[in-house]
């Protein structure tokens, strides 16, 4: 449910770039979400492996989380072809607004689950 909102935030962040349409941002977001879900599966798999073996693999989970952050930053830099400074600022704004969108959607679904 958050994918269209994430793409909308990207559209608003890159509103002055007329060569990008909403669909371009949606496709970029789709690729990011696919990568995120693969990394989340890997993180959960490492967590299960850690539970089964008793070996602390928290550093692997931290590394995968940093890869997740780095991937989005580098993907934004490559896709939108802007300098590092603008990309980092827009990355931080995207993360901040994206967090509140996800939080809002969580609250909506929580309220709806009590109503149904």
C-alpha positions in Angstrom: 0.0 0.0 0.0 2.9 2.4 0.6 4.4 2.0 -2.9 2.3 4.7 -4.6 2.9 7.1 -1.8 6.7 6.5 -1.9 6.6 7.1 -5.7 4.6 10.3 -5.0 7.2 11.6 -2.6 9.9 10.9 -5.2 7.7 12.8 -7.8 7.5 15.7 -5.5 11.2 15.6 -4.7 12.1 15.6 -8.4 9.3 17.9 -9.6 11.7 20.1 -11.5 13.0 17.2 -13.5 10.4 17.2 -16.3 11.8 14.1 -18.0 10.6 11.9 -15.2 6.9 10.9 -15.0 5.1 9.4 -12.0 5.4 6.0 -13.7 9.2 6.3 -13.8 9.2 6.9 -10.0 6.8 4.0 -9.5 9.0 1.7 -11.4 12.1 2.9 -9.4 10.1 2.3 -6.2 9.0 -1.1 -7.4 12.7 -2.1 -7.9 13.6 -0.7 -4.5 10.7 -2.6 -2.8 11.8 -5.9 -4.5 15.3 -5.4 -3.3 14.1 -4.5 0.2 11.9 -7.6 0.5 14.9 -9.8 -0.6 17.1 -8.2 2.0 14.4 -8.5 4.7 14.2 -12.3 3.9 17.9 -12.5 4.2 17.8 -10.6 7.5 15.1 -12.9 8.8 17.0 -16.0 7.6 20.2 -14.8 9.3 18.1 -14.3 12.5 16.7 -17.8 12.3 20.2 -19.2 11.6 21.5 -17.3 14.7 18.7 -18.8 16.8 19.3 -22.4 15.6 23.1 -22.3 16.0 23.3 -20.1 19.0 26.0 -18.1 17.2 25.6 -14.3 17.4 25.2 -13.0 13.9 24.1 -9.5 14.8 27.0 -8.0 12.8 25.6 -9.7 9.6 22.2 -8.3 10.2 23.7 -4.8 10.7 25.7 -5.2 7.5 22.6 -6.2 5.6 20.8 -3.2 7.0 23.6 -0.9 5.9 23.5 -2.4 2.5 19.8 -1.7 2.4 20.4 2.0 3.1 23.4 2.2 0.8 21.5 0.6 -2.0 18.7 3.2 -2.0 21.2 6.1 -1.8 23.3 4.8 -4.7 20.2 3.8 -6.7 18.9 7.4 -6.4 22.2 8.8 -7.4 22.4 6.6 -10.5 18.8 6.9 -11.6 18.2 10.6 -11.1 21.8 11.6 -12.0 22.3 14.4 -9.5 25.2 15.3 -7.4 25.9 13.6 -4.1 24.9 16.6 -2.0 21.4 16.9 -3.6 21.0 13.1 -3.5 21.8 12.8 0.2 19.4 15.7 1.1 16.6 14.1 -1.0 17.4 10.7 0.4 17.1 12.0 4.0 13.8 13.8 3.1 12.5 10.6 1.4 13.3 8.5 4.4 11.8 11.0 6.8 8.5 11.3 4.8 8.5 7.7 4.0 8.6 6.8 7.6 5.6 8.9 8.4 3.6 7.5 5.4 4.3 3.9 6.7 3.4 5.0 10.2 0.2 6.6 9.0 -0.8 3.5 7.0 0.0 1.3 10.0 -2.4 3.4 12.1 -5.1 3.3 9.5 -4.9 -0.5 9.2 -4.8 -0.8 13.0 -8.0 1.2 13.3 -9.6 -0.6 10.4 -8.8 -4.0 12.0 -10.7 -3.0 15.1 -13.7 -1.8 13.1 -14.1 -4.9 11.1 
